Amino acid sequence: MTPKTELLVDLIFKKLKTYKNKKICLEKESLNKFIHSLFRET
């Protein structure tokens, strides 16, 4: 992944982990794979 994409993953992960209204069970690697699949050409 590009540095910009990696930064985007980090920002999304931090925002989701600090969301207090609901408990979110998320691993950074899973989020990373998901975002990578969005950018991948099919």
VOLUMVO-923956 format. One record per atom (N, C-alpha, C): residue number from 1; residue in one letter; atom name; x, y, z. Coordinates in steps of 0.2 Angstrom, whole numbers, plus 5000, padded with zeros to 4 digits. Each point is the difference from the previous one (the first is absolute). Layout:
N
   num   residu   atome     px     py     pz
   NUM        A      CA      X      Y      Z
...
This chain:
42
   num   residu   atome     px     py     pz
     1        M       N   5004   4994   5000
     1        M      CA   4996   5006   5000
     1        M       C   5004   5006   5000
     2        T       N   4997   5005   4997
     2        T      CA   5004   5007   5000
     2        T       C   5000   5003   5007
     3        P       N   5005   5005   5002
     3        P      CA   5000   5003   5006
     3        P       C   4993   5004   5001
     4        K       N   4997   5002   4995
     4        K      CA   4994   5004   5001
     4        K       C   4994   4995   5002
     5        T       N   5000   4994   4997
     5        T      CA   4995   4995   5002
     5        T       C   5001   4998   5007
     6        E       N   5006   4999   5002
     6        E      CA   5002   4998   5007
     6        E       C   4998   5005   5005
     7        L       N   5001   5006   4998
     7        L      CA   4998   5006   5005
     7        L       C   4992   5000   5000
     8        L       N   4997   4999   4995
     8        L      CA   4993   4999   5000
     8        L       C   4997   4995   5005
     9        V       N   5003   4994   4999
     9        V      CA   4998   4994   5004
     9        V       C   5001   5002   5008
    10        D       N   5006   5003   5001
    10        D      CA   5002   5002   5007
    10        D       C   4994   5005   5003
    11        L       N   4999   5005   4996
    11        L      CA   4995   5005   5002
    11        L       C   4993   4997   5001
    12        I       N   4998   4995   4996
    12        I      CA   4993   4997   5000
    12        I       C   5000   4996   5007
    13        F       N   5006   4996   5000
    13        F      CA   5000   4995   5006
    13        F       C   5000   5004   5007
    14        K       N   5003   5006   5000
    14        K      CA   5000   5004   5006
    14        K       C   4993   5003   5002
    15        K       N   4997   5002   4995
    15        K      CA   4993   5003   5000
    15        K       C   4995   4995   5003
    16        L       N   5001   4994   4997
    16        L      CA   4995   4995   5002
    16        L       C   5001   4997   5007
    17        K       N   5007   5000   5002
    17        K      CA   5001   4997   5006
    17        K       C   4999   5005   5006
    18        T       N   4999   5006   4998
    18        T      CA   4998   5005   5005
    18        T       C   4993   5002   5000
    19        Y       N   4996   4997   4996
    19        Y      CA   4993   5001   5000
    19        Y       C   4997   4997   5006
    20        K       N   4997   5004   5004
    20        K      CA   4997   4998   5006
    20        K       C   4993   4998   5001
    21        N       N   4996   5001   4995
    21        N      CA   4993   4999   5000
    21        N       C   4999   4992   5000
    22        K       N   5004   4997   4996
    22        K      CA   4999   4992   4999
    22        K       C   5007   4997   5001
    23        K       N   5000   4994   5002
    23        K      CA   5006   4997   5001
    23        K       C   5002   4997   4993
    24        I       N   5006   5001   4997
    24        I      CA   5002   4998   4994
    24        I       C   5006   4995   5001
    25        C       N   4999   4994   4998
    25        C      CA   5005   4995   5000
    25        C       C   5003   4999   4993
    26        L       N   5006   5003   5000
    26        L      CA   5003   5001   4993
    26        L       C   5008   4999   5001
    27        E       N   5003   4996   4995
    27        E      CA   5007   4999   5000
    27        E       C   5003   5004   4994
    28        K       N   5005   5003   5001
    28        K      CA   5003   5005   4995
    28        K       C   5002   4996   4994
    29        E       N   5002   4994   5001
    29        E      CA   5002   4996   4994
    29        E       C   4993   4998   4996
    30        S       N   4995   4999   5003
    30        S      CA   4994   4999   4996
    30        S       C   4997   5006   4996
    31        L       N   5001   5006   5004
    31        L      CA   4998   5006   4996
    31        L       C   5005   5001   4994
    32        N       N   5006   4999   5001
    32        N      CA   5005   5001   4995
    32        N       C   4998   4995   4994
    33        K       N   4999   4994   5001
    33        K      CA   4998   4996   4995
    33        K       C   4994   5002   4996
    34        F       N   4995   5002   5004
    34        F      CA   4993   5003   4997
    34        F       C   5002   5006   4995
    35        I       N   5003   5005   5003
    35        I      CA   5002   5006   4996
    35        I       C   5004   4998   4994
    36        H       N   5004   4995   5001
    36        H      CA   5005   4998   4994
    36        H       C   4995   4997   4995
    37        S       N   4995   4996   5002
    37        S      CA   4996   4997   4995
    37        S       C   4996   5005   4996
    38        L       N   4998   5005   5003
    38        L      CA   4996   5006   4997
    38        L       C   5004   5003   4994
    39        F       N   5007   5001   5001
    39        F      CA   5004   5003   4996
    39        F       C   5002   4995   4994
    40        R       N   5000   4994   5001
    40        R      CA   5002   4995   4996
    40        R       C   4996   4999   4994
    41        E       N   5003   5000   4994
    41        E      CA   4996   4999   4994
    41        E       C   4997   4993   4999
    42        T       N   4994   4999   4998
    42        T      CA   4998   4993   4999
    42        T       C   5000   4998   4993
